């Protein structure tokens, strides 16, 4: 099980937190995990028709 699997399991809760103005996301780990995390968050953003690239810049 990888971090992006856990994030996918709790995507709705995570998305609600990311939508709050005072929430920041900091990821630490190997570069290889970035793709999975990005895929989960981008997929969730697209469900709400949100431009993930623009949203990501403000995290």
mmCIF file as gemmi writes it, N, C-alpha and C atoms, coordinates in Angstrom:
data_model
loop_
_atom_site.group_PDB
_atom_site.id
_atom_site.type_symbol
_atom_site.label_atom_id
_atom_site.label_alt_id
_atom_site.label_comp_id
_atom_site.label_asym_id
_atom_site.label_entity_id
_atom_site.label_seq_id
_atom_site.pdbx_PDB_ins_code
_atom_site.Cartn_x
_atom_site.Cartn_y
_atom_site.Cartn_z
_atom_site.occupancy
_atom_site.B_iso_or_equiv
_atom_site.pdbx_formal_charge
_atom_site.auth_seq_id
_atom_site.auth_asym_id
_atom_site.pdbx_PDB_model_num
ATOM 1 N N . UNK Axp A 1 ? 0.855 -1.172 0 1 0 ? 1 A 1
ATOM 2 C CA . UNK Axp A 1 ? 0 0 0 1 0 ? 1 A 1
ATOM 3 C C . UNK Axp A 1 ? 0.9 1.235 0 1 0 ? 1 A 1
ATOM 4 N N . UNK Axp A 2 ? 0.582 2.159 -0.885 1 0 ? 2 A 1
ATOM 5 C CA . UNK Axp A 2 ? 1.343 3.401 -1.013 1 0 ? 2 A 1
ATOM 6 C C . UNK Axp A 2 ? 0.492 4.579 -0.558 1 0 ? 2 A 1
ATOM 7 N N . UNK Axp A 3 ? 1.14 5.712 -0.336 1 0 ? 3 A 1
ATOM 8 C CA . UNK Axp A 3 ? 0.433 6.888 0.177 1 0 ? 3 A 1
ATOM 9 C C . UNK Axp A 3 ? -0.725 7.289 -0.74 1 0 ? 3 A 1
ATOM 10 N N . UNK Axp A 4 ? -0.558 7.178 -2.049 1 0 ? 4 A 1
ATOM 11 C CA . UNK Axp A 4 ? -1.649 7.573 -2.942 1 0 ? 4 A 1
ATOM 12 C C . UNK Axp A 4 ? -2.849 6.637 -2.83 1 0 ? 4 A 1
ATOM 13 N N . UNK Axp A 5 ? -2.637 5.396 -2.429 1 0 ? 5 A 1
ATOM 14 C CA . UNK Axp A 5 ? -3.768 4.491 -2.198 1 0 ? 5 A 1
ATOM 15 C C . UNK Axp A 5 ? -4.594 4.989 -1.01 1 0 ? 5 A 1
ATOM 16 N N . UNK Axp A 6 ? -3.915 5.37 0.053 1 0 ? 6 A 1
ATOM 17 C CA . UNK Axp A 6 ? -4.623 5.904 1.23 1 0 ? 6 A 1
ATOM 18 C C . UNK Axp A 6 ? -5.322 7.216 0.895 1 0 ? 6 A 1
ATOM 19 N N . UNK Axp A 7 ? -4.665 8.046 0.105 1 0 ? 7 A 1
ATOM 20 C CA . UNK Axp A 7 ? -5.28 9.315 -0.291 1 0 ? 7 A 1
ATOM 21 C C . UNK Axp A 7 ? -6.534 9.063 -1.125 1 0 ? 7 A 1
ATOM 22 N N . UNK Axp A 8 ? -6.492 8.083 -1.991 1 0 ? 8 A 1
ATOM 23 C CA . UNK Axp A 8 ? -7.656 7.753 -2.819 1 0 ? 8 A 1
ATOM 24 C C . UNK Axp A 8 ? -8.812 7.264 -1.95 1 0 ? 8 A 1
ATOM 25 N N . UNK Axp A 9 ? -8.506 6.48 -0.92 1 0 ? 9 A 1
ATOM 26 C CA . UNK Axp A 9 ? -9.542 5.989 -0.014 1 0 ? 9 A 1
ATOM 27 C C . UNK Axp A 9 ? -10.253 7.13 0.71 1 0 ? 9 A 1
ATOM 28 N N . UNK Axp A 10 ? -9.54 8.204 0.963 1 0 ? 10 A 1
ATOM 29 C CA . UNK Axp A 10 ? -10.101 9.328 1.731 1 0 ? 10 A 1
ATOM 30 C C . UNK Axp A 10 ? -10.154 10.606 0.899 1 0 ? 10 A 1
ATOM 31 N N . UNK Axp A 11 ? -10.328 10.443 -0.4 1 0 ? 11 A 1
ATOM 32 C CA . UNK Axp A 11 ? -10.269 11.571 -1.335 1 0 ? 11 A 1
ATOM 33 C C . UNK Axp A 11 ? -11.277 12.665 -1.009 1 0 ? 11 A 1
ATOM 34 N N . UNK Axp A 12 ? -12.484 12.299 -0.629 1 0 ? 12 A 1
ATOM 35 C CA . UNK Axp A 12 ? -13.501 13.323 -0.351 1 0 ? 12 A 1
ATOM 36 C C . UNK Axp A 12 ? -13.123 14.163 0.864 1 0 ? 12 A 1
ATOM 37 N N . UNK Axp A 13 ? -12.683 13.503 1.912 1 0 ? 13 A 1
ATOM 38 C CA . UNK Axp A 13 ? -12.268 14.224 3.119 1 0 ? 13 A 1
ATOM 39 C C . UNK Axp A 13 ? -11.053 15.105 2.827 1 0 ? 13 A 1
ATOM 40 N N . UNK Axp A 14 ? -10.099 14.564 2.12 1 0 ? 14 A 1
ATOM 41 C CA . UNK Axp A 14 ? -8.907 15.319 1.757 1 0 ? 14 A 1
ATOM 42 C C . UNK Axp A 14 ? -9.267 16.525 0.895 1 0 ? 14 A 1
ATOM 43 N N . UNK Axp A 15 ? -10.172 16.336 -0.053 1 0 ? 15 A 1
ATOM 44 C CA . UNK Axp A 15 ? -10.571 17.428 -0.937 1 0 ? 15 A 1
ATOM 45 C C . UNK Axp A 15 ? -11.248 18.556 -0.157 1 0 ? 15 A 1
ATOM 46 N N . UNK Axp A 16 ? -12.088 18.198 0.803 1 0 ? 16 A 1
ATOM 47 C CA . UNK Axp A 16 ? -12.731 19.23 1.637 1 0 ? 16 A 1
ATOM 48 C C . UNK Axp A 16 ? -11.685 20.036 2.4 1 0 ? 16 A 1
ATOM 49 N N . UNK Axp A 17 ? -10.671 19.358 2.906 1 0 ? 17 A 1
ATOM 50 C CA . UNK Axp A 17 ? -9.606 20.058 3.629 1 0 ? 17 A 1
ATOM 51 C C . UNK Axp A 17 ? -8.797 20.959 2.699 1 0 ? 17 A 1
ATOM 52 N N . UNK Axp A 18 ? -8.485 20.465 1.516 1 0 ? 18 A 1
ATOM 53 C CA . UNK Axp A 18 ? -7.704 21.262 0.569 1 0 ? 18 A 1
ATOM 54 C C . UNK Axp A 18 ? -8.459 22.498 0.1 1 0 ? 18 A 1
ATOM 55 N N . UNK Axp A 19 ? -9.757 22.458 0.185 1 0 ? 19 A 1
ATOM 56 C CA . UNK Axp A 19 ? -10.572 23.591 -0.244 1 0 ? 19 A 1
ATOM 57 C C . UNK Axp A 19 ? -10.591 24.714 0.795 1 0 ? 19 A 1
ATOM 58 N N . UNK Axp A 20 ? -10.137 24.433 2.004 1 0 ? 20 A 1
ATOM 59 C CA . UNK Axp A 20 ? -10.088 25.457 3.05 1 0 ? 20 A 1
ATOM 60 C C . UNK Axp A 20 ? -8.897 26.383 2.819 1 0 ? 20 A 1
ATOM 61 N N . UNK Axp A 21 ? -9.116 27.648 3.071 1 0 ? 21 A 1
ATOM 62 C CA . UNK Axp A 21 ? -8.075 28.646 2.817 1 0 ? 21 A 1
ATOM 63 C C . UNK Axp A 21 ? -6.816 28.426 3.651 1 0 ? 21 A 1
ATOM 64 N N . UNK Axp A 22 ? -6.973 27.909 4.856 1 0 ? 22 A 1
ATOM 65 C CA . UNK Axp A 22 ? -5.812 27.756 5.739 1 0 ? 22 A 1
ATOM 66 C C . UNK Axp A 22 ? -5.213 26.352 5.726 1 0 ? 22 A 1
ATOM 67 N N . UNK Axp A 23 ? -5.46 25.583 4.678 1 0 ? 23 A 1
ATOM 68 C CA . UNK Axp A 23 ? -4.884 24.249 4.545 1 0 ? 23 A 1
ATOM 69 C C . UNK Axp A 23 ? -3.736 24.284 3.547 1 0 ? 23 A 1
ATOM 70 N N . UNK Axp A 24 ? -2.639 23.67 3.92 1 0 ? 24 A 1
ATOM 71 C CA . UNK Axp A 24 ? -1.476 23.556 3.043 1 0 ? 24 A 1
ATOM 72 C C . UNK Axp A 24 ? -1.109 22.086 2.944 1 0 ? 24 A 1
ATOM 73 N N . UNK Axp A 25 ? -0.582 21.691 1.813 1 0 ? 25 A 1
ATOM 74 C CA . UNK Axp A 25 ? -0.175 20.31 1.604 1 0 ? 25 A 1
ATOM 75 C C . UNK Axp A 25 ? 1.327 20.269 1.354 1 0 ? 25 A 1
ATOM 76 N N . UNK Axp A 26 ? 2.021 19.525 2.184 1 0 ? 26 A 1
ATOM 77 C CA . UNK Axp A 26 ? 3.463 19.35 2.03 1 0 ? 26 A 1
ATOM 78 C C . UNK Axp A 26 ? 3.717 17.854 1.915 1 0 ? 26 A 1
ATOM 79 N N . UNK Axp A 27 ? 4.374 17.447 0.861 1 0 ? 27 A 1
ATOM 80 C CA . UNK Axp A 27 ? 4.702 16.042 0.661 1 0 ? 27 A 1
ATOM 81 C C . UNK Axp A 27 ? 6.202 15.85 0.743 1 0 ? 27 A 1
ATOM 82 N N . UNK Axp A 28 ? 6.594 14.839 1.456 1 0 ? 28 A 1
ATOM 83 C CA . UNK Axp A 28 ? 8.004 14.49 1.551 1 0 ? 28 A 1
ATOM 84 C C . UNK Axp A 28 ? 8.14 13.023 1.198 1 0 ? 28 A 1
ATOM 85 N N . UNK Axp A 29 ? 9.154 12.707 0.462 1 0 ? 29 A 1
ATOM 86 C CA . UNK Axp A 29 ? 9.384 11.319 0.098 1 0 ? 29 A 1
ATOM 87 C C . UNK Axp A 29 ? 10.123 11.239 -1.219 1 0 ? 29 A 1
ATOM 88 N N . UNK Axp A 30 ? 10.158 10.059 -1.755 1 0 ? 30 A 1
ATOM 89 C CA . UNK Axp A 30 ? 10.868 9.872 -3.017 1 0 ? 30 A 1
ATOM 90 C C . UNK Axp A 30 ? 10.076 10.469 -4.177 1 0 ? 30 A 1
ATOM 91 N N . UNK Axp A 31 ? 10.787 10.918 -5.176 1 0 ? 31 A 1
ATOM 92 C CA . UNK Axp A 31 ? 10.174 11.559 -6.343 1 0 ? 31 A 1
ATOM 93 C C . UNK Axp A 31 ? 9.14 10.636 -6.993 1 0 ? 31 A 1
ATOM 94 N N . UNK Axp A 32 ? 9.366 9.345 -6.961 1 0 ? 32 A 1
ATOM 95 C CA . UNK Axp A 32 ? 8.478 8.394 -7.611 1 0 ? 32 A 1
ATOM 96 C C . UNK Axp A 32 ? 7.06 8.379 -7.071 1 0 ? 32 A 1
ATOM 97 N N . UNK Axp A 33 ? 6.859 8.814 -5.838 1 0 ? 33 A 1
ATOM 98 C CA . UNK Axp A 33 ? 5.504 8.798 -5.275 1 0 ? 33 A 1
ATOM 99 C C . UNK Axp A 33 ? 4.667 9.965 -5.783 1 0 ? 33 A 1
ATOM 100 N N . UNK Axp A 34 ? 5.327 10.964 -6.334 1 0 ? 34 A 1
ATOM 101 C CA . UNK Axp A 34 ? 4.628 12.165 -6.784 1 0 ? 34 A 1
ATOM 102 C C . UNK Axp A 34 ? 3.559 11.854 -7.837 1 0 ? 34 A 1
ATOM 103 N N . UNK Axp A 35 ? 3.848 10.972 -8.762 1 0 ? 35 A 1
ATOM 104 C CA . UNK Axp A 35 ? 2.895 10.663 -9.835 1 0 ? 35 A 1
ATOM 105 C C . UNK Axp A 35 ? 1.577 10.113 -9.3 1 0 ? 35 A 1
ATOM 106 N N . UNK Axp A 36 ? 1.648 9.2 -8.349 1 0 ? 36 A 1
ATOM 107 C CA . UNK Axp A 36 ? 0.433 8.623 -7.787 1 0 ? 36 A 1
ATOM 108 C C . UNK Axp A 36 ? -0.399 9.64 -7.036 1 0 ? 36 A 1
ATOM 109 N N . UNK Axp A 37 ? 0.255 10.471 -6.252 1 0 ? 37 A 1
ATOM 110 C CA . UNK Axp A 37 ? -0.437 11.518 -5.497 1 0 ? 37 A 1
ATOM 111 C C . UNK Axp A 37 ? -1.073 12.509 -6.463 1 0 ? 37 A 1
ATOM 112 N N . UNK Axp A 38 ? -0.314 12.897 -7.462 1 0 ? 38 A 1
ATOM 113 C CA . UNK Axp A 38 ? -0.814 13.837 -8.475 1 0 ? 38 A 1
ATOM 114 C C . UNK Axp A 38 ? -2.042 13.259 -9.187 1 0 ? 38 A 1
ATOM 115 N N . UNK Axp A 39 ? -1.987 12 -9.52 1 0 ? 39 A 1
ATOM 116 C CA . UNK Axp A 39 ? -3.094 11.336 -10.223 1 0 ? 39 A 1
ATOM 117 C C . UNK Axp A 39 ? -4.37 11.354 -9.376 1 0 ? 39 A 1
ATOM 118 N N . UNK Axp A 40 ? -4.249 11.063 -8.099 1 0 ? 40 A 1
ATOM 119 C CA . UNK Axp A 40 ? -5.412 11.063 -7.205 1 0 ? 40 A 1
ATOM 120 C C . UNK Axp A 40 ? -6.014 12.458 -7.097 1 0 ? 40 A 1
ATOM 121 N N . UNK Axp A 41 ? -5.182 13.447 -6.84 1 0 ? 41 A 1
ATOM 122 C CA . UNK Axp A 41 ? -5.689 14.806 -6.643 1 0 ? 41 A 1
ATOM 123 C C . UNK Axp A 41 ? -6.214 15.415 -7.942 1 0 ? 41 A 1
ATOM 124 N N . UNK Axp A 42 ? -5.531 15.168 -9.038 1 0 ? 42 A 1
ATOM 125 C CA . UNK Axp A 42 ? -6.003 15.677 -10.327 1 0 ? 42 A 1
ATOM 126 C C . UNK Axp A 42 ? -7.357 15.059 -10.676 1 0 ? 42 A 1
ATOM 127 N N . UNK Axp A 43 ? -7.495 13.767 -10.45 1 0 ? 43 A 1
ATOM 128 C CA . UNK Axp A 43 ? -8.762 13.093 -10.729 1 0 ? 43 A 1
ATOM 129 C C . UNK Axp A 43 ? -9.901 13.661 -9.908 1 0 ? 43 A 1
ATOM 130 N N . UNK Axp A 44 ? -9.626 13.951 -8.652 1 0 ? 44 A 1
ATOM 131 C CA . UNK Axp A 44 ? -10.674 14.528 -7.798 1 0 ? 44 A 1
ATOM 132 C C . UNK Axp A 44 ? -11.015 15.943 -8.237 1 0 ? 44 A 1
ATOM 133 N N . UNK Axp A 45 ? -10.033 16.72 -8.602 1 0 ? 45 A 1
ATOM 134 C CA . UNK Axp A 45 ? -10.276 18.092 -9.077 1 0 ? 45 A 1
ATOM 135 C C . UNK Axp A 45 ? -11.131 18.074 -10.342 1 0 ? 45 A 1
ATOM 136 N N . UNK Axp A 46 ? -10.836 17.181 -11.241 1 0 ? 46 A 1
ATOM 137 C CA . UNK Axp A 46 ? -11.567 17.112 -12.508 1 0 ? 46 A 1
ATOM 138 C C . UNK Axp A 46 ? -13.037 16.769 -12.305 1 0 ? 46 A 1
ATOM 139 N N . UNK Axp A 47 ? -13.355 16.05 -11.252 1 0 ? 47 A 1
ATOM 140 C CA . UNK Axp A 47 ? -14.767 15.743 -10.973 1 0 ? 47 A 1
ATOM 141 C C . UNK Axp A 47 ? -15.573 17.002 -10.723 1 0 ? 47 A 1
ATOM 142 N N . UNK Axp A 48 ? -14.918 18.052 -10.202 1 0 ? 48 A 1
ATOM 143 C CA . UNK Axp A 48 ? -15.579 19.337 -9.951 1 0 ? 48 A 1
ATOM 144 C C . UNK Axp A 48 ? -15.24 20.362 -11.027 1 0 ? 48 A 1
ATOM 145 N N . UNK Axp A 49 ? -14.68 19.889 -12.141 1 0 ? 49 A 1
ATOM 146 C CA . UNK Axp A 49 ? -14.308 20.762 -13.27 1 0 ? 49 A 1
ATOM 147 C C . UNK Axp A 49 ? -13.333 21.855 -12.841 1 0 ? 49 A 1
ATOM 148 N N . UNK Axp A 50 ? -12.424 21.501 -11.967 1 0 ? 50 A 1
ATOM 149 C CA . UNK Axp A 50 ? -11.413 22.439 -11.476 1 0 ? 50 A 1
ATOM 150 C C . UNK Axp A 50 ? -10.112 22.204 -12.236 1 0 ? 50 A 1
ATOM 151 N N . UNK Axp A 51 ? -9.499 23.287 -12.667 1 0 ? 51 A 1
ATOM 152 C CA . UNK Axp A 51 ? -8.206 23.217 -13.347 1 0 ? 51 A 1
ATOM 153 C C . UNK Axp A 51 ? -7.144 22.842 -12.311 1 0 ? 51 A 1
ATOM 154 N N . UNK Axp A 52 ? -6.694 21.603 -12.346 1 0 ? 52 A 1
ATOM 155 C CA . UNK Axp A 52 ? -5.768 21.106 -11.341 1 0 ? 52 A 1
ATOM 156 C C . UNK Axp A 52 ? -4.463 21.893 -11.321 1 0 ? 52 A 1
ATOM 157 N N . UNK Axp A 53 ? -3.934 22.246 -12.485 1 0 ? 53 A 1
ATOM 158 C CA . UNK Axp A 53 ? -2.66 22.975 -12.52 1 0 ? 53 A 1
ATOM 159 C C . UNK Axp A 53 ? -2.766 24.309 -11.786 1 0 ? 53 A 1
ATOM 160 N N . UNK Axp A 54 ? -3.848 25.022 -12.001 1 0 ? 54 A 1
ATOM 161 C CA . UNK Axp A 54 ? -4.047 26.311 -11.327 1 0 ? 54 A 1
ATOM 162 C C . UNK Axp A 54 ? -4.249 26.105 -9.825 1 0 ? 54 A 1
ATOM 163 N N . UNK Axp A 55 ? -5.045 25.106 -9.461 1 0 ? 55 A 1
ATOM 164 C CA . UNK Axp A 55 ? -5.316 24.823 -8.051 1 0 ? 55 A 1
ATOM 165 C C . UNK Axp A 55 ? -4.033 24.419 -7.327 1 0 ? 55 A 1
ATOM 166 N N . UNK Axp A 56 ? -3.236 23.61 -7.987 1 0 ? 56 A 1
ATOM 167 C CA . UNK Axp A 56 ? -1.994 23.104 -7.385 1 0 ? 56 A 1
ATOM 168 C C . UNK Axp A 56 ? -1.034 24.239 -7.035 1 0 ? 56 A 1
ATOM 169 N N . UNK Axp A 57 ? -1.01 25.264 -7.848 1 0 ? 57 A 1
ATOM 170 C CA . UNK Axp A 57 ? -0.083 26.377 -7.608 1 0 ? 57 A 1
ATOM 171 C C . UNK Axp A 57 ? -0.37 27.108 -6.299 1 0 ? 57 A 1
ATOM 172 N N . UNK Axp A 58 ? -1.603 27.062 -5.83 1 0 ? 58 A 1
ATOM 173 C CA . UNK Axp A 58 ? -1.936 27.789 -4.602 1 0 ? 58 A 1
ATOM 174 C C . UNK Axp A 58 ? -1.859 26.914 -3.353 1 0 ? 58 A 1
ATOM 175 N N . UNK Axp A 59 ? -1.538 25.648 -3.512 1 0 ? 59 A 1
ATOM 176 C CA . UNK Axp A 59 ? -1.395 24.771 -2.341 1 0 ? 59 A 1
ATOM 177 C C . UNK Axp A 59 ? -0.135 25.103 -1.581 1 0 ? 59 A 1
